Amino acid sequence: MSPSTLRLLSFVAMGAVLPLLGIYALLLMISTPNATGGVEPIVATVCYTAFTCIFGALIVVAINFSRQLSREAKGQHQLP
């Protein structure tokens, strides 16, 4: 692919982190126990842990993919 296309895809991959953070914050807000009910504290803790692991992994993958596309656009080929 051309370097300009790779740069564009790099920005798109990095931009994918912002919606992931927004969804993560929304899910944590929804799963928070409150005074009028909501989920139980133990279930909330399990949800927090699961959401943090899942979204942390997705964000790391998006950032690494963006960095790899940026390196490819510069012509630096690195094998994993």
N, C-alpha and C positions, 0 to 999 in steps of 0.2 A: 504494500500500500504506500501511497505517497506520504511524505512527512507531514503535510498539512492535515491530512485525514487522521493520521495518528495523533497529532497534537489535539485535534478536536475531540477525538475519542478519549484522550487522556483527561481533558477538562470535563467531559460528560461523566466519566467514571468517578472523578473527584467530586463532581456535583451530586452524585448519587448518595454521598454520605449525609448530606443535609436532610433529605426526606427520611432516611433511616433513623437519624437522631430525633426527628419530629415524631415518627411512629413510636420509637422507644419511649419518649417522654409521655406520649399519650397513653400508652399501655401501662406505664408505671402509675400515672395519675388514676387510671381506671381501676387498677388493682390495689389501690390504697384503702385500708380500712378507715371507716369514719364513725362518728358518734351515732349516726342513725342506722347503722347496719353495714352493709358492704360485705367484703370477704373477711374471713377469719385471719388473724395475724400470722399464723403458721402458713396458710395458703399464700398469703401475700409475700412472705419471705421466700417461699419456693418459686413463686412467679418472678420476683425480683431477680433471683439467682438465675433462673432459666432465661429470662429476657436479656439479662446482662451478657450471659455466655453467647446466646444466639446472635444478638445484634453486635456484640464485640467482634465476633468472628466475621460477620458480614462486612463490617466496617474495615477490618484489617485486610480482607480480600479485595475490597474496592480500592483501598489506598495502594496496595501492592500492585494491582493491575494497572492503576493509573501511572504509577512510577515506571513500570515496565514499558508501557506505551510511550511515555515521555522519553525514555532511554532509546527506544527503537526509532523515534522521530529524529533524534540527534545522530543516529547512525551507530550507536554503541550497542553491539550485540553481546549479551551476556547469557550464557547457558545456566539453567537452574542447577 
